[in-house]
Amino acid sequence: LFKRFLDGQGVSYKEHVLSAPGQAEYVASMLTKDLSEDLHILIIGGDGTINETINGVKDFEHTKLSCLRSGSGSDFAMNMHIEKDIEKALTHLINEPEEYSLDFGLVTADTYPSRRFVISCGAGYDADICKEVSGSKLKKVFNRFHIGKLIYVFIGVKQIFTRKKTMALLYIDDNKPIRIKKLFFVVGMNHIHEGGGVPFCPGADPTDGIMDICLVRDMPKWKLLLAVAMVYSQNHL
């Protein structure tokens, strides 16, 4: 469908087919390491492919990134109001392109290299959900029936009853650290939605240079269930 449409529009392009995790980062690195002119990369994939691509780009000044919805979550595409219909999205991209300069975050850890993130980065509940979803066999089953987002809800409810809490210190800018005896989760977000459309930070704006924070301390499980339900109506803050 993509190739047929682009060929029909007379668009010149080079195709890179990915078959394993890590390949998008490698391809983006190779394409952008010695740029002498502007390059436009169109990502056909989900949020994981976008994350890999962002981490592979060597030259942002000469690189433009676009994406089409093609994943179980596709939060970035949803946050950027990209059409679900592929032909409509491609037509808009070719005939009425809109350009944005977006923020990205940087996460560092003692034993891992730094990584960029576009949507969000969390510790605790939301991170556990994403980790379990990425390795779940149910994800392919749900995607087959075009209900991929429900896997996040399914595992999210399960995690409420199974995950452990931990002590944490939260440092925000130059303020004194906030001590949290039992952290359920904390997430820093550039965009409103993550995890298949969960609006943890309804006021997040990827162009304002500010990261929005959502933090949940320990509470009874019935309250956590209620809080998670309220997230979808954006009444949890």
Legacy VTK file of the C-alpha trace (Angstrom):
# vtk DataFile Version 3.0
C-alpha trace
ASCII
DATASET POLYDATA
POINTS 237 float
0.000 0.000 0.000
2.742 2.484 0.995
4.906 1.769 -2.047
1.958 1.790 -4.446
0.772 5.146 -3.153
4.220 6.772 -3.182
4.948 5.424 -6.664
1.588 6.736 -7.857
2.463 10.186 -6.498
5.861 10.129 -8.206
7.733 10.373 -4.895
11.392 9.360 -4.997
12.451 7.248 -2.009
14.744 4.495 -0.772
13.218 1.656 1.206
14.733 0.061 4.320
12.947 -3.045 5.613
13.470 -3.806 9.303
13.334 -7.341 10.641
14.726 -7.178 14.186
14.972 -4.845 17.214
17.838 -2.368 16.932
17.833 -2.161 13.156
15.952 1.149 13.001
18.588 2.777 15.212
21.392 1.376 13.062
19.784 2.459 9.781
19.075 5.978 11.109
22.683 6.232 12.289
24.063 5.224 8.906
21.731 7.563 7.001
22.505 10.647 9.120
26.171 10.354 10.090
27.656 12.314 7.159
24.851 14.426 5.743
25.651 17.051 3.146
22.003 17.842 2.377
18.617 17.567 4.063
17.164 14.091 4.604
13.537 13.125 5.243
12.944 9.827 7.072
9.407 8.409 7.008
8.892 5.890 9.804
6.293 3.195 9.214
6.065 1.599 12.638
5.032 2.085 16.226
6.488 4.017 19.143
9.347 1.539 19.570
10.523 2.102 16.000
10.284 5.869 16.497
12.333 5.596 19.703
15.040 3.582 17.955
15.144 6.043 15.061
15.466 9.060 17.362
18.368 7.392 19.151
20.098 6.643 15.867
19.957 10.133 14.322
23.384 11.793 14.266
22.422 15.104 12.653
19.092 16.653 13.658
19.825 19.912 11.857
19.568 18.244 8.447
17.060 15.504 9.321
13.264 15.622 9.215
11.223 12.782 10.708
7.677 11.783 9.840
5.659 8.732 10.818
2.536 6.798 9.939
0.343 4.917 12.404
1.457 1.315 12.419
1.772 -0.109 15.930
-0.194 -1.471 18.867
0.092 1.799 20.805
1.057 4.521 18.299
0.949 7.163 21.011
3.255 9.543 19.155
1.087 9.464 16.033
-2.022 10.003 18.161
-0.403 12.846 20.110
0.542 14.540 16.831
-2.980 13.998 15.389
-1.767 11.925 12.466
-4.588 10.422 10.413
-5.370 6.757 10.989
-6.171 6.318 7.301
-2.830 5.694 5.567
-3.757 7.297 2.239
-5.101 10.421 3.962
-1.977 10.666 6.111
0.349 10.289 3.107
-1.659 12.784 1.057
-1.421 15.307 3.890
2.314 14.666 4.262
3.003 15.164 0.560
0.639 18.030 -0.240
0.238 19.912 3.065
3.267 19.111 5.238
3.444 20.668 8.707
6.771 21.043 10.506
7.298 21.117 14.288
10.396 21.418 16.441
9.740 18.922 19.240
11.411 18.373 22.598
13.010 15.070 23.482
14.209 13.859 26.862
17.414 12.151 27.892
17.542 9.341 30.438
20.802 8.279 32.058
21.592 5.397 34.397
24.775 4.170 36.042
25.045 0.924 34.114
23.437 1.860 30.782
24.300 4.356 28.025
22.147 7.482 27.808
18.982 7.184 25.719
16.730 9.775 24.132
12.976 9.522 24.500
10.256 11.382 22.658
7.047 10.524 24.515
7.872 9.652 28.110
10.196 7.954 30.555
8.955 6.401 33.759
9.940 4.287 36.732
7.614 1.824 38.406
4.098 1.004 37.244
4.093 2.443 33.718
7.597 1.157 32.973
6.644 -2.319 34.199
3.573 -2.294 31.946
5.603 -1.322 28.864
8.225 -3.958 29.639
5.646 -6.717 30.069
3.677 -5.662 26.985
6.789 -5.715 24.792
7.486 -9.321 25.768
3.900 -10.555 25.894
2.642 -13.186 23.440
-0.830 -11.705 23.907
0.316 -8.538 22.116
0.400 -10.323 18.748
-2.993 -11.883 19.424
-4.555 -8.540 20.331
-2.947 -6.860 17.295
-4.339 -9.551 15.010
-7.833 -8.497 16.011
-6.915 -4.763 15.853
-7.380 -4.287 19.602
-3.700 -3.861 20.443
-4.326 -1.040 22.912
-6.340 -3.334 25.187
-3.188 -5.274 26.069
-2.018 -2.202 28.009
-5.281 -2.134 29.988
-5.162 -5.868 30.645
-1.591 -5.822 31.940
-2.137 -2.494 33.705
-4.872 -3.944 35.918
-2.722 -6.992 36.625
0.258 -4.819 37.631
-1.806 -2.983 40.243
-2.056 -6.221 42.209
1.432 -7.624 41.574
4.079 -4.896 41.488
6.094 -3.863 44.536
6.673 -0.324 45.822
10.075 1.210 46.518
11.652 4.180 48.258
12.778 7.001 45.978
14.226 10.497 45.958
12.857 12.806 43.291
14.987 15.775 42.192
13.227 18.481 40.179
15.444 21.277 38.840
17.300 22.906 41.779
14.679 22.206 44.445
15.237 20.027 47.479
14.700 16.329 46.767
11.266 14.889 47.487
11.472 11.734 49.601
8.895 9.103 48.684
8.702 6.150 51.059
6.601 3.950 48.797
6.670 4.987 45.152
4.084 3.347 42.891
5.341 5.151 39.808
6.664 8.419 38.460
6.752 9.436 34.810
8.171 12.434 32.975
6.217 13.225 29.816
6.711 15.384 26.739
3.346 14.309 25.323
-0.124 13.832 26.790
-0.503 10.100 26.121
1.600 7.011 26.609
0.978 3.267 26.914
-1.700 3.015 24.226
-3.501 6.300 24.857
-3.266 6.852 28.619
-3.329 10.640 29.305
-1.143 10.717 32.426
-0.194 14.364 31.791
-3.099 16.157 30.053
-1.206 19.466 30.002
1.982 18.151 28.388
3.173 20.032 25.313
6.130 18.689 23.262
7.063 22.203 22.123
7.232 24.101 25.442
10.666 22.987 26.713
9.104 21.708 29.949
8.654 18.127 31.126
5.402 17.312 32.900
5.547 14.931 35.877
2.922 12.487 37.140
3.717 10.791 40.457
1.689 8.251 42.424
2.551 7.201 45.957
1.358 4.015 47.602
-2.370 3.761 48.318
-4.921 0.954 48.776
-5.406 -1.157 45.665
-9.052 -0.133 45.280
-7.964 3.508 45.210
-5.310 2.690 42.599
-7.948 1.038 40.428
-10.154 4.109 40.799
-7.231 6.445 40.055
-6.281 4.524 36.913
-9.914 4.595 35.754
-10.016 8.361 36.334
-6.906 8.834 34.188
-8.906 8.102 31.041
-11.303 10.975 31.810
-8.312 13.151 32.783
-9.703 13.693 36.303
-6.844 12.078 38.199
-4.762 15.184 38.958
LINES 1 238
237 0 1 2 3 4 5 6 7 8 9 10 11 12 13 14 15 16 17 18 19 20 21 22 23 24 25 26 27 28 29 30 31 32 33 34 35 36 37 38 39 40 41 42 43 44 45 46 47 48 49 50 51 52 53 54 55 56 57 58 59 60 61 62 63 64 65 66 67 68 69 70 71 72 73 74 75 76 77 78 79 80 81 82 83 84 85 86 87 88 89 90 91 92 93 94 95 96 97 98 99 100 101 102 103 104 105 106 107 108 109 110 111 112 113 114 115 116 117 118 119 120 121 122 123 124 125 126 127 128 129 130 131 132 133 134 135 136 137 138 139 140 141 142 143 144 145 146 147 148 149 150 151 152 153 154 155 156 157 158 159 160 161 162 163 164 165 166 167 168 169 170 171 172 173 174 175 176 177 178 179 180 181 182 183 184 185 186 187 188 189 190 191 192 193 194 195 196 197 198 199 200 201 202 203 204 205 206 207 208 209 210 211 212 213 214 215 216 217 218 219 220 221 222 223 224 225 226 227 228 229 230 231 232 233 234 235 236
